Amino acid sequence: MTMLDDFYKGKKVLVTGHTGFKGSYLCRMLQILDSDVYGYALEPPTDPNLYDMLGLGESMTSEIGDIRDFDHLESFYSSVKPDIVIHMAAQPLVREGYREPRLTFETNVMGTVNILECARRYGTKSFLNVTTDKVYLNDGSGRLYSENDELNGYDPYSNSKSCSDIITGSYAKSFNAGFPISTARAGNVIGGGDFAADRIIPDCVRAAFVDNKISLRSPDSIRPYQHVFEPLYAYLTILKKQEEDPSLAGSYNVGPDEKDISTTITLVGMFGQHWGKALEVSFTDNGGMREAAVLRLDNSKLKTVMSLSPIWSIDDAIAKTVEWTKVWADNGDVKDITDSQIRGYLTERGECLR
């Protein structure tokens, strides 16, 4: 039993990228765990967005800034002096990486250098860089990738995150920082409140509200889909356990069990079942933007070293996503359903919430 609530109570936690989908959920989870939460990020990337819906700008210390702006970041970091750092600020989309490669590399590579340099100069107690399942050199075999496989993503987004991962390892090895540094390579996440472009569940939601029609670029692509709470809980577990035992620091795949790794078209079908009406599917090309056909992660290290296994299946993940989305669509209490889902998940994990 991890017991995050005891560890995180009163801790100063800095989350970069806190205005995004994952960042907003993470900040709210930390608030429920009684942490003192700080964030550094650009303005929310979509309208609507989960950050504003949860009122996080008023309930935590939120600094709006660009991760590429070292002087601004350094000033904020040195004033906070965080106990825990979770780096998630990024340009997070494969197709946007093709459209804006320079911005993608600047953000994902130098942004990582900037936050690591702040931690090196001003200290912390535990540091985690969140990368992606796409960091690996994908040989097209469809095999499960493990943490020891080569890092060399193909497209600008994937490669920029490979670089970010390698840079993190360099800082961990090169400097006697006095705190543990890890990377977490997470699979595709889903959940209520994601309004981004070029993501399958937001596309399903938009289709369900407009004309019930969805166009898929790669219907047979295979991805390690998981509910957003699964990696967030894993991040917090890694940070806790490596602070307690720095020898545990390293790289960790964070993904579903093999039985829950799904094709895109299967995911769309499951969404329709939970929504109550099947979506009409058509197909289109990917506009010349190459994306891997198969991405599968070996999560055995996380299970063995961190004693952490997924608890929500892909079906659970979609059911929770639809539940949240229908509350939002009916103008219900979004903060209430968000807190209810987070508390429900943490309780299933054995956390004793106050």
Buried (B, 14 or more C-beta within 10 A) or exposed (E): EBEBBEBBEEBBBBBBBBBBBBBBBBBBBBBBBBBBBBBBBBEBBBEEBBBBBBEBBEEBBBBBBBBBBBEBBBBBBEEBEBBBBBBBBBBBBBBBBBEBBEBBBBBBBBBBBBBBBBBBEBBBBBBBBBBBBBBBBBEEEEEBBBBEBEBBBBBBBBBBBBBBBBBBBEBBEEEEBEBBBBBBBBBBBBBBBBBBEEBBBBBBBEBBEEEEEBEBBBBEBBBBBBBBBBBBBBBBBBBBBBBEEBEBBBBBBBBBBEEBBBBBBBBBBBBBEBBEEEBEBEEEEBEEBEBBEBBBBBBEBBEEBBEBEBBBBBEBBBBBBBBBBBBBEEEEEBBEBBBBBBBEBBEEBEBEEE
